[in-house]
Each structure stands twice: as C-alpha cells, then as structure tokens.
C-alpha cells in the first residue's frame, strides 16, 4: 500500500518551498538570510516528506472506520518518526532561529513581505510540532491496536 501526504499539505509544502527559493534569489541581506533558512530546512524537509507526513494520508480512511492489513506498512514510518522526533524538534529550533533572523532582517530592510513569509513558516513549524507529528504517531499506535488486538484475559 502506498502512503501519500494529503494533497493540501503537499501543496502547502511546495508553496512554502517555492517562496523560500524566491527569497534566496533576492540580493543582499534578505537573500543571505533566506539561504541560511534553506540550508537548515532542506534536510529536514526531506525527512518530513519521507516518513513524518505520509501516514496522514490514512486519516480519512481511519475516520471512516476502514482498517486493512496493508495499512501495517505505515509502522515503518510512524515508528521511525516516534524514534527521531526529538531530533526533528531540535532541527525545528535551528530552523526557527534562522526564520526569526530572516524576519528581523526583513523588518530592518523594510521588506515586510519577507517578514510575513518567515512568520508563516514559523506557524507551519508549530503546526507540525503540535498537530501533524503527533497525529502521524497516533495513526501508527491506533493501527497497532486495531491490527494486533491484545488477547482477551477472560
């Protein structure tokens, strides 16, 4: 079974990535600040796309009560996410520092559109930390219960 990132999340990631690329092409301090963001963000982004966000593609099926044995393939991703979550959160701290620096630079350079972009990225990171990563982990835990129910003790 193939696990796909929900289309709205995938499109949001692509949009943010495209905006960041544009910002890296700006001459001067804003471009430099954007490049610093891209440098810490890119490896993190790859990890998210590989195993942190694809489990979320099962949410609609699970909400409809559809559970199939093929869904157990998601355990590889959700177990990995659970294991490396502290590292992902640490990476977020570095990303947030770079984004805050970019926002400050944009304000000093009187380029509010880049400050707004940095703030949008910060909000996205918080959404991942508070909603998306926990939801992916819970999907794995839920499926483990459904697919491997504990034996009855009576």
C-alpha positions in Angstrom: 0.0 0.0 0.0 1.3 3.4 -0.9 1.1 6.2 1.7 0.8 9.7 0.4 0.9 13.0 2.0 -2.5 14.6 1.9 -2.7 16.9 -1.1 -3.4 20.1 0.9 -0.3 19.5 3.0 1.8 18.6 0.0 0.8 21.7 -1.9 1.5 23.9 1.2 5.0 22.4 1.5 5.6 23.0 -2.2 4.3 26.6 -2.0 6.5 27.4 1.1 9.5 25.8 -0.6 8.9 27.9 -3.8 8.6 31.1 -1.8 11.8 30.3 0.0 13.6 29.7 -3.2 12.4 33.1 -4.5 13.7 34.7 -1.3 17.1 33.1 -1.7 17.4 34.9 -5.1 16.9 38.3 -3.5 20.2 40.3 -3.5 21.6 41.4 -0.2 20.9 40.5 3.4 17.4 39.1 2.8 18.7 36.6 0.3 21.5 35.7 2.6 19.1 35.1 5.5 16.8 33.0 3.2 19.8 30.9 2.2 20.6 30.3 5.9 17.0 29.1 6.3 17.2 26.9 3.2 20.4 25.3 4.5 18.9 24.1 7.7 15.5 23.4 6.3 16.2 21.3 3.2 17.5 18.1 5.0 14.6 18.4 7.5 12.0 18.8 4.7 13.3 15.6 3.0 12.7 13.6 6.3 9.2 15.0 6.7 8.3 14.0 3.1 9.8 10.6 3.6 8.2 9.4 6.9 6.6 12.2 9.0 3.8 13.3 6.8 2.8 10.3 4.5 1.0 8.5 7.4 -1.5 11.4 7.5 -2.9 10.2 4.2 -4.6 7.4 6.1 -6.7 9.8 8.3 -9.8 9.9 6.1 -9.8 6.1 5.8 -9.4 5.6 9.6 -12.1 8.2 10.3 -14.4 6.2 8.1 -13.6 3.0 10.1 -11.6 1.4 7.3 -8.7 -0.6 8.5 -6.9 -3.1 6.3 -3.9 -5.3 7.0 -2.0 -3.5 4.3 -2.0 -0.4 6.5 0.5 -2.1 8.7 3.1 -0.9 6.2 2.8 2.5 7.8 4.5 1.2 11.0 7.9 1.7 9.4 7.3 5.4 9.1 5.4 6.0 12.3 7.9 4.0 14.4 10.8 5.9 12.8 9.0 9.3 13.4 8.5 8.3 17.1 12.2 7.4 17.4 13.6 10.5 15.8 11.0 13.0 17.0 13.5 14.6 19.5 15.9 15.2 16.6 13.2 16.7 14.3 12.2 19.0 17.1 15.9 20.0 17.6 16.1 20.7 13.9 13.0 22.9 14.2 14.8 25.0 16.8 17.6 25.7 14.3 15.0 26.4 11.5 13.1 28.8 13.8 16.2 30.7 14.7 17.1 31.1 11.1 13.5 32.2 10.3 13.5 34.7 13.2 16.7 36.2 11.9 15.2 36.4 8.4 12.1 38.2 9.8 14.3 40.7 11.7 16.4 41.3 8.6 13.3 41.8 6.5 12.0 44.3 9.0 15.3 46.2 9.1 15.4 46.2 5.3 11.7 47.4 5.2 10.6 44.3 3.2 7.5 43.2 5.2 6.6 40.5 2.6 9.7 38.5 3.6 8.9 39.1 7.3 5.4 37.8 6.7 6.8 34.8 4.9 9.1 33.9 7.8 6.2 34.2 10.2 4.1 31.9 8.0 7.0 29.4 8.1 7.2 29.7 11.9 3.5 29.0 12.2 3.8 26.0 9.8 6.6 24.6 12.0 4.4 24.9 15.1 1.6 23.2 13.3 3.9 20.3 12.5 5.1 20.1 16.1 1.7 20.4 17.8 -0.6 18.6 15.3 1.0 16.8 12.3 3.8 14.9 14.0 1.6 13.7 16.9 -1.2 12.7 14.5 1.2 10.6 12.4 2.4 8.9 15.6 -1.1 8.3 16.8 -2.1 6.7 13.4 0.6 4.1 13.9 -0.4 3.4 17.5 -4.1 3.2 16.6 -3.4 0.8 13.8 -1.2 -1.4 16.0 -4.2 -1.7 18.4 -6.6 -2.4 15.6 -4.5 -4.9 13.7 -2.9 -6.6 16.7 -5.6 -6.5 19.4 -4.5 -7.7 22.8 -5.7 -11.2 23.6 -8.7 -11.4 26.0 -7.8 -12.2 29.5 -11.0 -14.0 30.4 
